[in-house]
Amino acid sequence: MKFSSELAKLDCAVALERLGGDEELLREVAGLFLDEYPMLMEEIRSAALARDADALQRAAHSMKGSVSNFGADGVYQAAFALEKKGRAGDLDELDPCIDRLACALAHIHPALVVLAEN
């Protein structure tokens, strides 16, 4: 799946601003997100398989909140779309939405690794 590189970007300036300019905190938050997001993706996939709208809404909301620290609009919007589907109980056509989220995460992953290691 192709994903717009414009939407797949991290905005490091936004991330740093949201964390009060604290570069060490940014590294720590990036590391925590790298550890956390695979589990959230598994929760999203499991909720979709189980057709559990509430679990989908909660997991997508958590993903959206976590990624909002990084100004990563593509991931944020993909998670928000899944959150809305869960809230509405709309469990149709989840696979393309989950694929979009996974693709957006794959695009920002390298930048998160660099942030966490620097």
Residue, then its C-alpha position, 0 to 999 in steps of 0.5 A: m500500500k502506498f502512503s503519502s510521504e507528506l502524511a507519514k512525516l513526524d514533525c519533530a518541531v511539534a514534538l519538541e514543543r509539546l514536550g516543553g523543548d525537553e530533548e531527553l523527554l522526547r527520546e524517552v517518549a519515542g522509546l516508549f511509543l516504539d515499545e507500546y505501538p505494536m501492542l496497540m496494533e495487536e489490540i486493534r487487530s484483535a478487536a476487529l477480528a472479535r468484532d468488538a467495537d468498544a475494544l476497537q474504539r479504546a485501542a485506536h483512541s490510545m494509539k491516537g493519543s500516544v502518536s499525537n505527541f509526535g505531530a504525525d498526522g497520517v498516523y493520527q488520522a488513521a487511528f482517529a478513523l478507526e476510533k470513530k468506526g468503533r464508537a459508531g459500531d461500524l465494523d465493516e471495511l476495517d481491514p483497509c483502515i487497519d492497513r492504512l494505520a500500519c502503513a503510516l506507522a511503518h513510515i514513521h518507525p525509522a524516524l522514531v528509532v532515530l529520535a529514541e537513540n539520539 
